[in-house]
């Protein structure tokens, strides 16, 4: 039987230190993060194509918010306990009191807000990872410094392939590498100390077998590819000059070893090389290994003695020739010729090809802002004849447009710093190895003198000359007469004003 005093003064159970608004907020944050984590894990296991950026939100961002919420939970309990110790007369600074009507109203509103927060966190996390893998994010938002690459990407052959498909791909190992490299880039971009232009080739780029060959199957390489090259001579009449040829991508029959150009990535032979420069343009040593009998042939130029460092020897893959598959910086000549061919730049202006290239490559153009005016002033000074006044405004607009899409002075980015190894006209390209200077110890050279081993020239010239087709191929005729046999194309051609 209880005494009256014990009934009027019951012993109250101490409230938990976790019973406070700070811990409640932390709890809601933790629950929302846990819900997002569960949703993203489900997406990760159920979607067919793995999103390279999904992992960072699933296993880094969501757990980060979960940990932050738990920290708030325990911080609230610690703060409440500390307050109660220091203020014994008023221990309930942040406590939730369910008997208080005002607190109950606040709790109802807080609960509704918590439900909305959990729903928005799930929706937001799903949409955020989709946005962060978008080309807009890569090219303009997070990587604003990538404007030249983004511009060239949008007009390239891979414009419908997402950036992350080539630069990250699937799998945890390369995802982690990409994120570590991305962190370095973010710091450099924030501090504005990134390199201008961005160095290439990328040393941390994933092997082509893991990216390119997801779409371009080596088993499907076959036959020839016809190519037409439309040029204009740098003369007063802007004389057109065309070349039509077959590129021998693979001359082998189905089921037999690769031949033609794609022999370089044959499954029966491995090609390795050592580059003496960072751009991989100077190749003094290479080795070809037969993968069936494991015999090797080593080719080197006469001045290269000894052996290259083992860690600098690279196995040739797609990217050694197709080194600019998505970010092609056309030469000034090439870009102007294309504008002339499609009609946006009139060839009626005398010497317009040469003058347009000169206008685009002025040393006075130091940034993107003054480029348009400098080009306009240059062309107006060159074409001050009243008879040409009608053609001039359209020509100025066309050259300005060509410049804006090909040369980026503030980033110091254009074709002069980004070689393209397809072909051999404006850069060494094929002639890095096929130059008759690489020889084995027995004097054997790399097959190079026979142009028809890689392509067959069907016709060339202008007008009626283009009607004369030769299926067996014809010898190339240089428009300005036969050049010195010791010279390669890139010794004179440089994409701008000829050397």
C-alpha positions in Angstrom: 0.0 0.0 0.0 1.5 3.3 -1.0 1.7 6.4 1.2 0.0 9.7 0.2 3.4 11.3 -0.1 4.6 8.7 -2.6 1.4 9.1 -4.7 1.7 12.9 -4.9 5.4 12.8 -5.7 5.9 10.0 -8.1 9.6 9.2 -9.2 9.9 10.4 -12.8 12.1 8.4 -15.2 14.9 10.7 -16.5 14.4 11.7 -20.1 16.9 10.5 -22.7 19.5 12.9 -23.8 18.6 11.9 -27.4 15.2 13.5 -26.8 16.0 16.9 -28.4 15.5 18.9 -31.5 19.1 18.6 -32.7 19.1 14.8 -32.5 15.7 14.8 -34.2 16.9 16.8 -37.2 20.0 14.5 -37.4 17.7 11.5 -37.3 15.6 12.8 -40.2 18.8 13.6 -42.2 20.1 10.1 -41.5 16.8 8.4 -42.5 16.6 10.4 -45.7 20.2 9.5 -46.6 19.5 5.8 -45.8 16.5 5.8 -48.0 18.5 7.4 -50.8 21.2 4.9 -50.3 18.8 2.0 -50.5 17.2 3.4 -53.7 20.5 4.0 -55.4 21.7 0.5 -54.5 18.5 -0.9 -56.0 19.1 1.1 -59.2 22.8 0.0 -59.3 21.7 -3.7 -59.2 18.7 -3.5 -61.5 19.8 -1.2 -64.4 21.3 -2.8 -67.4 24.1 -0.4 -68.3 26.1 0.7 -65.3 26.3 4.4 -64.8 29.9 5.4 -64.1 28.8 8.2 -61.7 26.2 6.1 -59.8 28.8 4.7 -57.5 29.9 8.1 -56.2 26.4 8.9 -55.1 25.6 5.5 -53.8 28.8 4.8 -51.8 30.1 8.3 -51.1 27.5 11.0 -51.2 24.6 9.1 -49.6 26.8 7.5 -46.8 28.3 11.0 -46.2 24.9 12.5 -45.4 24.1 9.4 -43.3 27.2 9.9 -41.3 26.5 13.7 -41.0 23.0 12.8 -39.7 24.3 10.4 -37.1 26.9 12.9 -36.0 24.0 15.4 -35.4 22.1 12.8 -33.4 25.0 12.2 -31.0 26.0 15.8 -31.0 22.5 16.8 -29.9 22.6 14.2 -27.0 26.0 15.5 -26.0 24.9 19.1 -26.1 21.7 18.3 -24.1 23.6 16.5 -21.4 26.2 19.3 -21.2 23.4 21.9 -20.9 21.7 19.8 -18.1 24.9 19.6 -16.1 25.6 23.3 -16.3 22.0 24.4 -15.9 20.4 22.1 -13.4 17.6 24.6 -12.7 16.5 24.5 -16.4 17.7 21.2 -17.9 15.2 20.9 -20.8 16.8 23.5 -23.2 16.2 21.5 -26.4 14.0 18.6 -25.2 10.8 17.5 -26.9 7.9 17.6 -24.6 4.9 15.5 -25.9 2.7 16.8 -23.1 3.2 20.4 -24.4 0.5 21.3 -27.0 2.9 23.7 -28.7 5.5 21.0 -29.0 3.0 18.5 -30.4 2.0 21.0 -33.2 5.7 21.6 -34.0 6.3 17.8 -34.1 3.4 17.3 -36.5 4.8 20.0 -38.8 8.3 18.6 -38.4 7.1 15.1 -39.2 5.4 16.3 -42.4 8.6 18.2 -43.4 10.6 15.0 -42.7 8.4 13.0 -45.0 8.8 15.6 -47.8 12.6 15.7 -47.2 12.9 12.0 -47.5 10.9 12.0 -50.8 12.9 14.9 -52.2 16.2 13.3 -51.1 15.4 10.2 -53.1 14.2 12.1 -56.1 17.1 14.5 -55.9 19.8 11.9 -55.6 18.4 10.0 -58.6 18.3 13.2 -60.8 21.6 14.5 -59.6 23.6 11.4 -60.6 21.9 11.5 -64.0 22.8 15.2 -64.5 26.4 14.7 -63.3 27.0 12.1 -66.0 25.6 14.4 -68.7 27.7 16.0 -71.4 26.5 19.4 -70.3 28.0 18.8 -66.8 31.3 17.6 -68.3 31.6 20.3 -70.9 30.1 23.4 -69.3 29.3 23.2 -65.6 31.9 21.4 -63.7 34.5 21.5 -66.4 34.1 25.1 -67.7 37.8 25.0 -68.7 36.9 22.3 -71.2 35.2 24.6 -73.7 37.6 23.8 -76.7 37.1 20.1 -76.1 33.3 20.5 -75.7 33.0 22.6 -78.9 35.1 20.0 -80.9 33.2 17.1 -79.3 29.7 18.5 -80.4 30.7 18.5 -84.1 32.6 15.2 -84.0 31.7 11.7 -85.1 31.2 10.7 -81.4 28.8 13.6 -80.5 26.1 11.1 -79.5 28.5 9.1 -77.3 28.5 10.4 -73.7 31.8 11.7 -72.4 31.8 9.2 -69.5 31.6 6.2 -71.8 35.2 6.9 -73.1 36.7 8.8 -70.2 35.4 6.5 -67.4 33.7 3.5 -68.7 32.3 0.8 -66.4 33.9 -1.0 -63.5 35.1 0.0 -60.0 38.9 0.3 -60.7 38.6 2.9 -63.5 35.8 4.6 -61.7 38.1 5.2 -58.7 40.9 6.3 -60.9 38.7 8.8 -62.8 37.4 10.3 -59.5 40.9 10.7 -58.1 42.0 12.4 -61.4 38.8 14.5 -61.4 39.6 15.7 -57.9 43.0 17.0 -59.0 41.3 18.7 -62.0 38.7 20.3 -59.7 41.4 21.7 -57.5 43.4 23.0 -60.5 40.2 24.6 -62.0 39.2 26.2 -58.6 42.7 27.6 -58.2 42.9 28.6 -61.9 46.2 26.9 -62.3 45.3 24.3 -64.9 47.5 24.0 -67.9 46.7 25.9 -71.1 46.5 24.0 -73.3 45.6 20.7 -71.6 48.4 18.2 -72.1 47.8 15.3 -74.5 48.0 12.4 -74.9 46.2 11.6 -71.6 48.4 9.3 -69.6 45.5 8.0 -67.5 43.2 7.2 -70.4 41.6 3.8 -70.3 42.9 1.2 -72.9 41.0 1.4 -76.2 40.0 -2.3 -75.8 37.8 -1.3 -72.8 36.1 1.6 -74.5 36.5 1.9 -78.3 36.0 -1.8 -78.9 32.7 -1.9 -77.1 31.2 -0.5 -80.3 34.0 -1.0 -82.9 34.4 -4.7 -83.0 37.8 -5.9 -84.3 36.0 -9.0 -85.6 33.9 -6.7 -87.9 36.8 -4.9 -89.5 36.5 -5.6 -93.2 37.1 -4.3 -96.7 37.9 -0.9 -98.0 36.6 2.6 -97.2 36.2 5.2 -99.9 37.3 8.7 -99.0 37.0 11.9 -101.0 39.3 14.8 -100.1 38.2 18.3 -101.4 40.9 20.9 -101.4 41.5 24.4 -102.8 44.9 25.6 -103.9 46.4 28.7 -102.4 46.4 30.6 -105.6 44.5 33.7 -106.8 41.6 31.6 -108.3 41.3 29.3 -105.3 41.5 26.4 -107.8 39.7 23.3 -106.5 41.7 20.1 -106.3 40.2 16.7 -105.3 41.5 13.3 -104.5 39.4 10.1 -104.3 40.9 7.0 -102.8 40.2 3.6 -101.2 41.6 3.1 -97.7 42.5 -0.5 -97.1 41.2 -0.9 -93.6 41.4 -4.7 -93.8 42.4 -6.5 -96.9 42.2 -10.0 -95.4 39.4 -12.5 -96.0 37.0 -13.3 -93.2 38.6 -15.6 -90.6 42.1 -14.8 -91.6 44.6 -12.5 -89.8 44.1 -8.8 -90.2 45.8 -7.0 -93.1 45.8 -3.5 -94.3 45.8 -0.6 -91.9 44.2 -2.5 -89.0 47.0 -5.0 -89.1 48.5 -2.8 -86.4 46.0 -4.2 -83.9 46.2 -7.8 -85.2 45.5 -10.7 -82.9 48.5 -12.6 -84.3 51.1 -9.9 -84.0 51.8 -7.3 -81.3 53.3 -3.9 -82.2 55.2 -2.0 -79.5 57.1 1.3 -79.7 59.1 3.8 -77.7 58.4 7.5 -78.1 61.2 10.0 -77.2 58.7 12.9 -76.7 55.6 13.4 -74.7 53.4 13.9 -77.8 54.4 10.5 -79.2 55.5 12.0 -82.4 59.2 11.0 -82.3 59.4 7.2 -82.4 63.0 6.0 -82.8 62.4 2.3 -81.8 59.7 -0.3 -82.3 59.2 -4.0 -82.0 56.9 -6.5 -83.8 56.3 -9.8 -82.0 54.6 -12.8 -83.7 52.3 -14.1 -81.0 52.3 -17.6 -82.4 56.0 -18.4 -82.5 57.0 -15.5 -80.2 59.7 -14.3 -82.7 60.4 -10.6 -82.7 61.7 -8.0 -85.1 63.2 -4.8 -83.7 63.3 -1.6 -85.9 65.3 1.5 -84.9 66.6 4.6 -86.5 70.4 4.7 -87.0 71.0 7.3 -84.3 69.1 5.4 -81.6 71.5 3.2 -79.7 70.8 0.8 -76.8 67.4 -0.2 -75.5 64.5 2.0 -74.5 63.3 2.1 -70.8 61.0 -0.9 -70.3 58.4 1.2 -68.6 58.3 3.6 -71.6 57.5 0.9 -74.2 53.9 1.1 -75.2 51.7 -1.5 -76.9 50.1 0.0 -80.0 46.3 0.3 -79.9 43.5 2.3 -81.6 44.5 5.5 -79.9 48.0 5.6 -81.4 46.5 6.5 -84.8 43.0 7.5 -83.9 44.4 9.8 -81.2 41.7 12.4 -81.6 38.5 10.4 -82.1 36.1 12.8 -80.3 38.1 16.1 -80.1 39.4 17.0 -83.5 41.0 20.4 -83.9 41.0 20.9 -87.7 43.8 22.8 -89.2 43.2 26.4 -90.4 43.6 25.2 -94.0 41.2 22.3 -93.5 38.5 24.4 -91.8 38.7 27.2 -94.4 38.5 24.7 -97.3 35.5 23.0 -95.7 33.7 26.4 -95.5 34.6 27.1 -99.2 33.3 23.7 -100.2 30.0 24.0 -98.4 29.5 27.5 -99.8 29.6 29.5 -96.6 32.9 31.2 -97.7 32.8 32.4 -101.3 35.8 31.4 -103.5 35.1 34.4 -105.7 37.4 36.6 -103.5 40.9 36.3 -104.9 43.3 34.3 -102.7 40.6 33.9 -100.1 41.9 30.6 -98.8 45.4 32.0 -98.1 44.0 35.4 -96.8 41.5 33.7 -94.5 44.1 31.5 -93.0 46.4 34.5 -92.5 43.5 36.4 -90.8 42.9 33.5 -88.4 46.5 33.1 -87.5 47.4 36.7 -86.7 49.8 37.1 -83.8 47.7 40.1 -82.7 44.8 37.8 -81.8 45.6 37.2 -78.1 42.2 36.3 -76.7 38.7 35.2 -77.7 37.2 38.7 -77.2 39.3 40.6 -79.8 39.4 37.8 -82.4 36.3 38.8 -84.4 37.4 42.5 -84.7 41.0 41.6 -85.7 39.7 39.2 -88.4 37.3 41.8 -89.7 40.0 44.5 -89.8 42.4 42.2 -91.6 40.0 41.1 -94.3 38.8 44.7 -94.9 42.4 45.8 -95.3 43.1 43.1 -97.8 39.9 43.5 -99.9 39.4 47.3 -100.2 38.4 47.1 -103.8 34.8 48.4 -104.2 34.1 45.6 -106.7 34.5 43.1 -103.9 32.3 45.0 -101.3 29.3 42.8 -101.9 31.2 39.6 -101.1 33.1 40.9 -98.1 30.5 40.9 -95.2 29.6 37.3 -95.7 33.2 36.3 -96.0 34.1 38.1 -92.7 31.2 36.4 -90.9 32.3 33.0 -92.3 35.9 33.4 -91.3 34.9 34.6 -87.8 32.7 31.5 -87.4 35.4 29.2 -88.6 37.8 30.8 -86.1 35.4 30.5 -83.2 35.1 26.8 -83.7 38.7 25.9 -84.3 41.1 28.3 -82.5 40.8 29.1 -78.8 43.6 31.7 -78.0 42.7 32.1 -74.3 43.2 28.4 -73.8 46.1 28.3 -76.4 44.3 25.4 -78.0 44.3 24.6 -81.7 45.6 22.2 -84.3 49.2 23.3 -83.7 49.4 21.8 -80.2 47.1 18.8 -80.9 48.5 16.6 -83.6 46.2 14.2 -85.5 47.9 11.0 -86.4 45.4 9.8 -89.0 47.2 10.1 -92.3 50.4 12.1 -92.9 49.7 15.4 -94.5 50.0 18.0 -91.8 51.7 15.9 -89.1 54.1 12.9 -89.4 51.3 10.4 -88.5 52.0 7.2 -90.4 55.5 8.4 -91.2 56.5 8.3 -87.6 57.4 4.7 -88.3 56.9 4.2 -92.1 59.8 6.4 -93.2 62.4 3.9 -94.5 64.7 5.0 -91.6 63.7 2.3 -89.2 65.7 -0.8 -89.8 66.3 -4.2 -88.2 69.9 -5.4 -87.5 69.7 -7.2 -90.9 68.7 -4.0 -92.7 65.1 -4.8 -93.2 62.9 -1.7 -93.3 59.3 -1.0 -92.4 57.1 -1.3 -95.5 56.4 2.3 -96.5 57.5 3.1 -100.0 54.5 1.3 -101.5 51.7 3.8 -100.9 49.1 1.2 -102.2 49.6 -1.0 -99.1 47.4 1.4 -97.1 45.4 3.2 -99.8 44.7 3.2 -103.5 44.4 6.6 -105.3 41.5 6.2 -107.8 41.5 9.7 -109.3 42.8 13.2 -108.6 42.8 16.7 -110.0 39.8 18.9 -111.1 37.1 19.0 -113.7 37.4 16.3 -116.4 40.4 14.7 -114.6 38.1 13.3 -111.9 36.3 11.2 -114.6 39.4 9.2 -115.2 39.2 6.3 -112.6 41.9 3.7 -112.2 40.9 0.7 -110.2 44.5 -0.4 -109.8 45.5 3.0 -108.5 47.5 5.9 -109.8 50.6 7.7 -108.7 50.0 10.8 -106.7 50.7 14.0 -108.6 51.6 17.0 -106.5 49.6 20.1 -107.7 52.7 22.3 -107.6 55.1 19.8 -109.3 57.1 17.0 -107.9 58.6 17.8 -104.4 61.9 16.6 -103.1 61.8 12.9 -102.7 63.5 13.2 -99.3 60.7 15.3 -97.9 57.6 14.1 -96.3 54.2 15.9 -96.6 54.4 17.4 -93.1 57.9 18.9 -93.9 56.0 21.5 -95.9 52.4 21.3 -94.9 51.7 22.5 -91.4 47.9 23.3 -91.5 48.5 27.0 -91.9 50.6 29.0 -94.3 53.0 26.6 -95.9 56.6 26.5 -94.8 
